[in-house]
Amino acid sequence: MSALIPATIVTGFLGSGKTTLLNRVLHEAHGSRIAVIENEFGEENIDSEILVRDPGEQIVQMSNGCVCCTIRDDLRATLADLAAKRRKGEIAFDRVIIETTGIADPGPVAQTFFIDDEVASQYMLDAVLTLVDAKHADQQLDSRQEARRQIGFADQIFISKADLVSGDELAALQHRLAHMNPRARQSVVHFGEVPLADVLDLKGFNLNAKLDIDPEFLAADDHDDHDHDHGHDHDHEHGEHCNHPHHHHHDDDVKSFVFRADKPFDPAKLEDFLGAIVQVYGPRMLRYKGVLNMRGIDRKVVFQGVHQLMGSDLAAPWSANEPRQSKMVFIGIDLPRDILEQGLQQCLAA
């Protein structure tokens, strides 16, 4: 069987620089042939200079060997069409980048790669990239849930137009974004100038034992919190404990929290609990991931999910000098943190 085609989702609110970033990626001499799928409601199209247009065709070949097409009816059909043309040798590409509209929720786009068998048999979702306009981000995040969801889903956040705000404003925005999604890496970018290593092959949806939470971010907040007596990590609800003068208080509905436990989990109890939680709260659970210590299993168990879809796998054995600590991060919309934490505590082996 041939290797799966990696796919990247690029999202971000109107004017955040998605098209600028894409044009930059397409101009780069990276030797990779990229198929770009544009949602036709895009506020700005891919640079026409690099397109070789055929007016009767939805798919256009670019001068550098890349391919560009618009979503005709739905993403699934477009992906299937591209894969079929690739198999027949009509077009050649190595990877796919999907640019969503500025007001799109990336959740259903990401789910397409897991729910649809035809798509899942040919493509592998690599990562969700979210662009954030530093100048207008606070207002967009305050007023639009789609903007907050885009942050919650991200594996990588690119902050554009940072030169239009002060250093303090940028720091406050970064702090806010990290509270919403501590597992996404943040980079400040200028005019779409992004190293390709930050865009492609990020493996954001791989099941691996890396939790992707910036440890310095967690450590930096320790002095703000005084609730360390219940054996799990402190809360990342922005504004609840942050007393710094330059941090504005935003009670975002997209929040994250981290759960840690030194005792091993009882595998059957945890499976039942997570299954029940996902059934009830799945639509509000954007991304969640964990590296788990399970009773009776000498290897790390990794799991992650998007909405109701959850997968797990065995990873490397625990090394002799490594503390066997479970760590989980949940990113979602108004998740009942107390119910989740209490339930997880009850799944620990006695």
N, C-alpha and C positions, 0 to 999 in steps of 0.2 A: 504494500500500500504506500502511496506517495505521501510525503509529509504534509501536514495541515498548513493552510495558508494563514499567516498571522494577520490579525485585524486590530486596528487601533481606532477608538472613538474619540473625536475631538469635539468638545462641547464648551460652552461659555456664553455669557449673555451678549446681546447685540453690542457691537462696537468694541468687543474685548480683544479682537485681533486674531480670530481663528483663521480667516482667509489669508492674512499677512503671514501667519506661521506656515500655513499650507503652501503658499507660493514659495516661501523660503525653502521648505523641504523639497519641493519639486524642482527647484533650480539647482539644488546642491548636486555636485558630481559624486553621488554615493554609490553608483553602480547598481542600485536596487530599482527594479521597475515597480512602480506603485500604481495601484488602481485607486483613484479617489472617487468616493461616492458622495455626491453633494445632495443635500435635501434641497429641492428646487425653490423652497421659500427663503433660501439664504439671502442675507441682506446685500451680499456683494459676491460676484462670481470669481472663480479662479481666473487668474490673469490670462486674458485671451491671447496674448503674444505667444504663449507656449502651447497653444492648442492648434491642432490641425483639424478643422471642423468638417464634419459631413452632416449637412442639414437634415438628412432623412434618418439619422441614427441617434439613438439616445447615448450611445457610447462613442466617445471621441478619442482618437489616438493622439498622443502628444509627441512633439518633435524629439523629446529625449527618451522616447520609449515607454513613458508612463501612459496611463489610461485615465479618462475622466468620464463619469456618467452621472445622471441625475436619477433620483428615486422616482420611478414611474408610478407604480401602484403601492407596493410596500417593500420594505427592506429585504424581506425573505426572498421575494421574486427576483429582485435586482441581484442579490448575491448568487442565487441559483443560476441566473442568466450569465453572469460573469464567469462562474465556474464552468459552465457548459461550453462557453466560447473558448475558454482556456484549454479545456480538454481536447477540443477539436483543432486546436492550434490556430484559431482565428485571431486571438489576442494573447499577449504574453505579459504576465505580471507576477511579482514575487510576494506581494503583500497588499493589504487593503487599508485605506484610511477613510473613515466615515465622518463627514462633517455634519453635525446636527444643526438645526435652526437654533437661533439664540434663545428661544423660549421652550426648547425641548427638554423633557425629562429623560435623562440617559438610561433610566431603568429598563423600559421596554426594549430599547435598542440592545442593551447588554443581554437581556434575557433571551433575545432571538437566537443567540449563539449556543444556548443551553437547551432551550425548549424544542426547537425545530430540528428533527433528526437529520434532514437533508443538509441543513447549514452546519450542524455540529460534526457531520461526517467529513466536511471539506475545509472548515475554517476553525481557527483557534483564537479566542479573544485574548489579546495581549494586555491591553490597558485602556483606562479611560483618562484622557487628559482634559483638564478644565482650565480655561483662560479666564482671568479675573482682571477687570479694568480698575486699577487702583483708585482712580479719580471718582468713579461712580459706584464702587462696590458696596459701600455701606448702605447707600440709599436702595440699591437693587436687592441686597440681602434683607434689608428691613421690610421691603414691600412685596417681594416676589418669592414664593416658595420654590418655583422652578430653579431660581438662582441658588437657593440653599441646597436643594437636592443635587445640583451639579457639583457642589463642594463635597457633599456627603459621599458621592459615588467615586470621586477622583482617586486615582493612584498617583498622579503628578499634577500639581497646581502651578501654572505659570502666571505671574502677576505682571501685567503690562501697564504702561503709562505711569510708572512709579515716579518719573521725573516731574509729574504734575502735582505731586503731593509732598508734604514735608516728611522728614525722617521719622518724626513722632507718629504722624498719621499712618505711615507705612508699617511701622512697628506694631501699632494698635491693630491694623488690619491683619497682619500676619498672626498676631496673637489670637484674634477672633477666629481666623480660618483654622488654626491648629486646635482650638477647642472644639470646633465642629468636626474636624477630621484629622486626628493626630497621626494617622498612618500614611497620609499623602505627603510626599516631598514637595517643598515650595521652592520655586526659583523666580527671581526677578528677571524679566527679559526686556530687551529693547528692540522694537521694530521686528519682532519675530526672529531675532538672531538667537537661535537655540541650537546647541550641539545635538546632532542626530542621536547620540547616545542617550539623551534625555527624552527622546520621542519614541524611538523604536526599540523593540525587544526589552521592555521593562519587566515583563513576566508578572504583571500585577495580579493576574488571575491564576498563577501557578499555585499548586498546593505545595508549599515548602515551609520549612521551620523558621522562616524569618518573619517576624511580626511587623516590621516596618514602622515601628513607633519610635520617634526621635527620643532617645533616653534623656537627652539634655532638656527637652521640653518638659518631660515629666518631673525631672529633678528641679527645674527652675520654679515649678509651681509649689513645691513642697512647703515653702515658708508661708504660703497663703492659706494652707489648710491645717485644720486642727482636729480632723476626724479620722485619726489613724488607728483607732483602737478596735476596729472590727475586722482586722485581718485581710481586708482587701484594699485595692488601690483607691485613691481619692478621686473625686468627681471632677469632670471637665466641663461643668456647665458654666459657660462664660458669664462672668459678671457676678457669680454667686460669692466667690471668695477673693476676687481680684481687687485689691485695694490700691493698686498703683494709680497715681493721679492721671496718667496719660491713657489709661484703658477705659474707654467708654463702656457702659454696661449695655449689652445687647442680650436679651433673653431669646436667643434663637431656638426655633423648634427642632432644628437639626442639631443634635448633640452627640457627644461620644462619651463613653466611659470604659474604663479598663477594670477587669476583674482578675485578681491573682489569688492563687491558693497553693499552700505548701503540702497539704494532704492530697493524696491521689483521688481521682474521680472513680466512682463505681460506674463501669461502662454502661450497664443496662439502664441504671437510673438516669444517667446523663442523656442517653439516646432518647429515652421516653420524654424527658423534660424539654430538650431542644426541639424534638418533633412537635410537641404540644405548643410551645412558644411560637414556632414558625407558622403553625396553622392559624394562630390567633393574631399575631402581630406582624406576620410576614410582609404585608404591603407597606408597613412603616419601617421595616428593617432594610436599610439601604445596603450597607456592607458590614460584614462581621467576619472575624477570623480568630483562630486560636491555635496555640501550641500547648498540647495537653499531656499531663502525666496521668496515665490510666492504671488502675490496680491490675496486676497480673500481666502487664505488657512492658517489656524492657526497652521498647522503642518509643520515641516521641510520636504522638498522634496529632496530625495537623488537620484542621477543618476550616472551611470558609463558605460564605454564602452571599447570595444576592436575593433580596426579597425571600420568597418561599423556597428557593433552590439552594440546597446545601450539599456539600461533598466533603469526604474525609479520606485520609490516607495515612499509612505508616511512613514515618520518616526515619532518620538515623537513630541508632541506639543512643541512650543517655550516656555521656562520658563519665568516667569514675569521679572526677573532681567537680562535676557540674551539679548545682542544686536542681532537684527535680521539682521545678515549680511550674504550675500551669499559668498561662497568661492568655487572656481573651480580650478583644476589643469589639465593642458594638457601636455602630454609627447608625442613627435612625431618627425618625420624627417622633418626638414626644414619647419615647419608649419608657415603660414603667420600670425605672431602674431598681426600685425597691423589690418589686416582684421578681425581676431577673436575678438580682443578687441573692435574695432569700432562697429562690429555687435552686440556684447553682450551689449554694452552701449545703442544701439538703441532698445534693447529688454526690457530695464528698464521702469517701469510704470512712467508716467509723474507725 
